[in-house]
Amino acid sequence: MFVVVIAAIRFRSSASRSTPSAADERLARQPHRRVANGTVPGMVDAASEGADPARHLLRAVHPDGSPIPLDDEAARLQQAIAAARTDEVGTDNDWRSGVVVISSRRARAIADLLDELAVRLRPGLTVGPIQAERSLAELAASLSWHLHGQRSRSMDGE
Amino acid sequence: MTFTPARHLMAQRWNQTFGLYGDEPEDGSDPPVPIDAHVPAWRAAIRSGPVNPSRWTSPDPAGEYRSVTGVVLPHAHVRVVCDLLHELAKRLRPGLAVGPIESDGSLNELATELAGMIRAAADAWEP
């Protein structure tokens, strides 16, 4: 597998420079407090903290407990994806690699969206008419098509 | 069977060529897919191999190279992620009302498991 990893990545330089502190990176990754998805006992539920599934994120709330509008989450993730594109310069999901390599920033954005889907598929959950712009929906679709395209590039004849 | 987003997948590929996402045929020839119908296959896919961390060097906007961390997703995992992200996109469409969700909870668990696998690999290099 390690060989595959190496093959999937084109190293263009071994030079490196200092990066933001580990604490800064952790803060950027976890700006919100994650909440229950129905499978993690002992955690609070976003809806019980005032989140409206039609307007707010369900997988997390602000540190002060206030709900996060869907459009605000879209703006945050769009910034993360923009940074991810920079991180991914120098990678190349080559033909027949059989894997897709993405930056950690893009991976965390995907994980966050999967968590949101998980909560929205929780048995019994009711969501009123979505009151948000299309931005988060379009971002999720865009990420899906990006991965689909990268997968097509790296097909191994399956 | 009548389609309802509370009971069925919204982004499931109907039996159309080229993988286009379309509406359910009105003649009932392609019935809607229950939310949990694909969970066994999707679970087998994401458990068929690991999601590994990776790292490489990449130029920043100023042109200086720095170390970057990443994640290596096998194709089997990518297919599931694509389907689930598209499902979320459909469910966040403005004006859509859903509920109450009729599911055994297995897709909820699968999405959580997959998110955890990806996040763990993304954070593997962090102190």
Contacts between the chains, C-beta under 8 A, distances in Angstrom:
chain1	res1	chain2	res2	distance
A	1	B	49	8.0
A	1	B	50	7.3
A	1	B	52	6.2
A	1	B	72	7.9
A	4	B	72	7.5
A	5	B	52	6.3
A	5	B	54	5.2
A	5	B	72	5.3
A	8	B	54	7.9
A	8	B	72	6.7
A	9	B	54	6.5
A	9	B	56	4.8
A	11	B	56	6.0
A	11	B	57	6.5
A	12	B	57	7.0
A	12	B	58	7.8
A	12	B	59	7.6
A	12	B	65	7.7
A	13	B	57	5.3
A	13	B	59	7.5
A	13	B	65	4.5
A	14	B	57	6.1
A	14	B	65	7.8
A	15	B	57	6.6
A	15	B	64	7.6
A	15	B	65	4.2
A	16	B	57	5.8
A	16	B	65	5.8
A	16	B	66	5.2
A	16	B	67	4.8
A	17	B	60	7.9
A	17	B	64	5.1
A	17	B	65	6.9
A	17	B	66	5.0
A	18	B	66	7.8
A	19	B	66	5.7
A	19	B	67	6.9
A	22	B	126	6.7
A	22	B	127	5.1
A	25	B	126	6.8
A	26	B	126	7.1
A	29	B	123	7.5
A	37	B	108	6.7
A	37	B	112	5.6
A	38	B	105	6.9
A	38	B	108	5.9
A	39	B	105	7.6
A	39	B	108	6.6
A	39	B	109	5.7
A	39	B	112	5.7
A	54	B	97	7.8
A	70	B	92	6.8
A	86	B	58	7.1
A	86	B	60	6.5
A	86	B	61	6.3
A	87	B	58	5.6
A	87	B	68	4.5
A	87	B	70	7.3
A	88	B	58	7.0
A	88	B	68	7.9
A	88	B	70	7.6
A	89	B	58	5.0
A	89	B	59	5.9
A	90	B	56	6.0
A	90	B	57	6.5
A	90	B	58	4.1
A	90	B	59	6.9
A	90	B	68	7.7
A	91	B	56	6.3
A	91	B	58	7.4
A	91	B	70	7.1
A	98	B	74	7.1
A	98	B	75	6.1
A	99	B	72	5.0
A	99	B	73	6.3
A	99	B	74	5.6
A	99	B	75	6.9
A	100	B	72	7.6
A	100	B	73	4.7
A	100	B	75	7.1
A	100	B	78	5.1
A	101	B	54	6.0
A	101	B	70	5.5
A	101	B	71	7.2
A	101	B	72	5.4
A	101	B	73	7.6
A	102	B	70	5.9
A	102	B	71	5.6
A	102	B	73	6.7
A	103	B	68	6.1
A	103	B	69	7.3
A	103	B	70	4.8
A	103	B	71	7.7
A	104	B	68	7.7
A	104	B	69	4.4
A	104	B	70	5.6
A	104	B	71	6.3
A	104	B	122	4.0
A	104	B	123	7.4
A	104	B	125	7.8
A	107	B	70	7.1
A	107	B	71	4.1
A	107	B	118	5.1
A	107	B	119	7.2
A	107	B	121	6.7
A	107	B	122	4.0
A	108	B	118	7.9
A	108	B	119	6.3
A	108	B	122	5.1
A	108	B	123	7.9
A	110	B	81	6.2
A	110	B	85	7.0
A	110	B	115	7.8
A	110	B	118	5.9
A	111	B	115	4.2
A	111	B	116	7.5
A	111	B	118	4.5
A	111	B	119	4.1
A	111	B	122	6.9
A	112	B	115	7.6
A	113	B	85	6.1
A	113	B	88	5.7
A	114	B	81	7.2
A	114	B	84	5.9
A	114	B	85	7.5
A	114	B	88	7.8
A	114	B	111	4.9
A	114	B	112	7.5
A	114	B	114	5.7
A	114	B	115	3.8
A	114	B	118	7.3
A	115	B	111	7.2
A	115	B	112	6.6
A	115	B	115	4.8
A	116	B	88	6.4
A	117	B	84	5.7
A	117	B	85	7.8
A	117	B	87	6.2
A	117	B	88	4.2
A	117	B	91	7.3
A	117	B	111	5.1
A	118	B	107	7.9
A	118	B	108	4.9
A	118	B	109	7.7
A	118	B	111	3.8
A	118	B	112	4.6
A	118	B	115	6.9
A	119	B	108	7.6
A	120	B	88	7.2
A	120	B	91	5.7
A	120	B	98	7.8
A	120	B	101	7.9
A	121	B	35	6.4
A	121	B	101	6.0
A	121	B	103	6.0
A	121	B	107	5.2
A	121	B	108	4.8
A	121	B	111	6.9
A	122	B	101	6.3
A	122	B	103	7.9
A	122	B	105	7.2
A	122	B	108	5.3
A	123	B	100	7.7
A	123	B	101	5.4
A	123	B	102	7.1
A	123	B	103	4.9
A	123	B	104	7.1
A	123	B	105	5.2
A	123	B	108	7.4
A	124	B	99	7.9
A	124	B	100	4.8
A	124	B	101	6.1
A	125	B	98	7.9
A	125	B	99	5.9
A	125	B	100	6.4
A	125	B	101	4.9
A	126	B	98	7.2
A	126	B	99	3.1
A	126	B	100	4.7
A	126	B	101	7.7
A	127	B	91	7.8
A	127	B	96	7.7
A	127	B	97	6.4
A	127	B	98	4.6
A	127	B	99	5.4
A	128	B	97	5.5
A	129	B	94	7.9
A	129	B	95	5.1
A	129	B	96	6.7
A	129	B	97	4.6
A	130	B	92	6.1
A	130	B	93	6.3
A	130	B	94	5.1
A	130	B	95	6.0
A	130	B	96	5.1
A	130	B	97	7.6
A	131	B	94	7.3
A	132	B	92	7.0
A	132	B	94	6.2
A	133	B	94	7.0
A	134	B	92	8.0
A	134	B	93	7.3
A	134	B	94	6.0
A	136	B	92	5.3
A	137	B	88	7.7
A	137	B	89	4.6
A	137	B	90	7.6
A	137	B	92	3.9
A	137	B	93	5.6
A	137	B	94	7.7
A	138	B	89	7.2
A	140	B	85	4.8
A	140	B	86	7.4
A	140	B	88	4.6
A	140	B	89	4.1
A	140	B	92	6.8
A	141	B	85	7.1
A	141	B	86	6.2
A	141	B	89	3.9
A	143	B	85	5.4
A	144	B	81	7.5
A	144	B	82	4.7
A	144	B	83	7.9
A	144	B	85	3.8
A	144	B	86	4.7
A	144	B	89	6.8
A	145	B	82	8.0
A	147	B	73	7.6
A	147	B	78	5.3
A	147	B	81	6.0
A	147	B	82	5.3
A	147	B	85	7.5
A	148	B	78	7.7
A	148	B	82	5.0
A	150	B	78	7.5
A	151	B	75	5.6
A	151	B	78	4.6
A	151	B	79	7.2
A	151	B	82	7.5
A	154	B	75	7.4
A	155	B	75	7.6
A	156	B	75	7.4
A	158	B	75	6.7
